[in-house]
Every structure is written in structure tokens, then in C-alpha cells.
Amino acid sequence: MASAEGRRHSHDLVPLAALISREMKNEKLEKPTVRYGCASQSKKGEDFFLIKTDCQRVPGNPSSAYSVFAVFDGHNGNAAAIYSREHLLNHIISAMPRGLGREDWLQALPRALVAGFVKTDKEFQRRGETSGTTATFVIVDGWTVTVACVGDSRCILDAQGGAVSNLTVDHRLEDNVEERERVTASGGEVGRLSIFGGAEIGPLRCWPGGLCLSRSIGDMDVGEFIVPVPHVKQVKLSNVGGRLIIASDGIWDALSSDMAAKSCRGVPAELAARQVVKEALRTRGLKDDTTCIVVDIIPPDNSIQLAPPPKKQNKLRALLFRSKSKGSGSKLSKKLSAVGIVEELFEEGSAMLAERLGTDESVGKSTSGLFVCAVCQVDLAPSEGISVHAGSIFSTSTKPWQGPFLCGDCRNKKDAMEGKRPSGVKVA
Ligand SMILES: [Zn+2]
């Protein structure tokens, strides 16, 4: 009798239990697991990193959690790298409009990253300390990865199945023609060091300052054409996940992106970072600070990760995959399409603030209805704000009174970065 009742009981309960378990499964499937490892070998003590896995889009709501991973490779001292590690995240968050849903929040990120990088640079320079830093800043929210970077600390994506792609652009004068042209157009000179007799040695540098990078945070003692405006790329991984490798040039001077990815495949993230550093040291020795963060974005159900994707789906995915990458585009998309969709949501690398801060009028209005500076977020008096578009080549197509607006100080910075005014000269 008891068993009959038990059966009836379970018969009644099964559909509900199944429903709950299905719902829980769906909920879980929406969010991948994030695992990470980090390893570092110091030579000059100028590499720093940030790992923060408990950030919340909506404070107090754990389901709005996201993770931040960043590498800062300092030069001419460590002050800029330390300052950026302490303040860059806050400056980015303070540039985000409040009360956004997840999709809108992700869409607003690229602009907030630009504002946060420029604000960090301005605030650090105000302290009057020399030194500068690269910054590669990665936000992982579910399957969406957003990467902002200045300098040459690279972030690569090893998608499941062996397709390796760079999510960053190296801002190195030696390899980046576009940046060489921008620096020259903004009044900088590009050349190598020359020794007696005029023989040129070493990598391309820009003068004044002699930096090999064309973008950085800090560096008040070089020309203002060395800008803190980051290249930003946002991608959405398929539900097979993938691996990110974020590292300073101590790794990339020794290993190509492919070599770094291959050197740690099949090894859990915690050990993989050490493996990559070991491989770089084995190849080149400890010539420079060497820092590596490995981040695995893993489907909650591990069986999905291990099973090869069905063939039919691959064809569909090949149709769905879209890539804006230049050059070896067809080879890359072929490789990526074989393993799933890596959807490119956003990519922009222009150094011009007018192009990066956009024309959205909702941006730059504080909750009080006052206008705020789109970069440093200070409140602006009605007569005070200068449109980011005023006086630019865009002003013919865009109203100069249209936002976003900049305070006088940020406007001054913007003009200096674009070579419209010699650095250090202030507007009255
Ligand atoms: Zn400002």
C-alpha cells in the first residue's frame, strides 16, 4: 500500500521536478564557468596584473556577476602601472550609465572603456610622475568577452578546436603602419636610435620621448600623440567556450600567438599560465618582466566541451560566422567556423575621441539631468560643456551643440592628442 501511494506520489511529482530541473539547467546553461590561472616572472618589477571575479553589474545581485582580468606592463618606473591597476576599473564603471539591463550594459561598455582609459591617463599625469604603462583590460560577462588595450600586452582567444585569434592590436611603431602614420600626422617623428656615424639601431621609436609604443597610459614626458585611447573588441563565444591568454611582451617576444596557445592546450587554466611562462623562458630566457593570465570560459555541462561539434551544425555555423578581421580573413573564418560561432559584436581602434564617444544624446546626462563630461564625469554648467564634435571635421555633419560634451580640460587633452595644439599649451 505504501509503495502504491509512493508511486502515485512520484507520478504526480515527476513533471514538476522535471520542469524545475529543466529550468535550472537552462539557467545554468546561460552562464559558463570561468576558471583562471596566473604566472609571473619579474626582471624589472614593472609588470602588474588585476584579477577580480566578483564584480556585479547590479550591486548586490550575484546573477549580474562579471569578471575582470588585466595586465599592465610599466616602463620608466612602475608608478603608472600601479596607478592603473588601482583606478582603471573604477574609472570605467563611473563612465557607465546607471540602471542598464545586461544587453544595454554590454553595448555601453566600449564607450565607457574609452572614457575610463583617458580619465586614468589624465589623473595619473596630473600627479606629475614620469612612467607609463600598457593596459590590456578584459571583461568576461557570460559568453561575451570585451577587450580594451593600449600598448603591446596582447590578449588572444583560443577557440575550442584550435583556432587562435588576436583580440588586441599591438600598438608598436615597428609593426603598426597605421599608428606610424597617425603619430607623424599629429606632429611626432618616427625613427630609430642612431649611433656614431649615423648607423641606426633598435626598434622604431617616436620622438620626442623615444617610446616604441604609440599608445599608453601615463608618459607625461613624451608627445601627446602617444594616446591612451584603447582599441576595443567585443566577441561572443559559442556555447563550447574558449580560452583567453592575456600576457605582457615578455611572452610575445618569445612566442607567437599560436605557439602560446599550443604550449598549454589540454592543461587546466591554473597550470596553463605557468606552462606558457615556462615555455617563453625556455625559448628566450628571462629578458623582461613576463606575466601571463589564462582564462577558461567553460560550458557548465563539461560534456559539451569534450564532445566534437556535429558536422551538420558546422555548415550552419560557417554561414553564421562573421568576421571583420583584415588580411587572412578567409583562413581565419574557415578555422573558426569549424569549431563554432565566434560572433564579433564590436571592434574600433580609432584614436579620435569624436569617433569613439559617438553622438548618443542620452550619454553624458547625469541622473540629476545636468550634463557631465563624457570623459572625466565632472558636472558641467549649461554654458560650460564643449561638444566632442565642435571644431572637428565632423562638425559639418553633426551639430556642434550635440553631445556628448567635454569639460574644458578634457577638450584641451583631446586637441593635444590630435596634434591640434602643442602639448602643455592650455586654452584660456
Ligand atoms: Zn572632463
Residues whose N, C-alpha, C, O or C-beta is under 5 A from the ligand:
A	BS01	ZN	C373 V375 C376 Q377 C407 C410
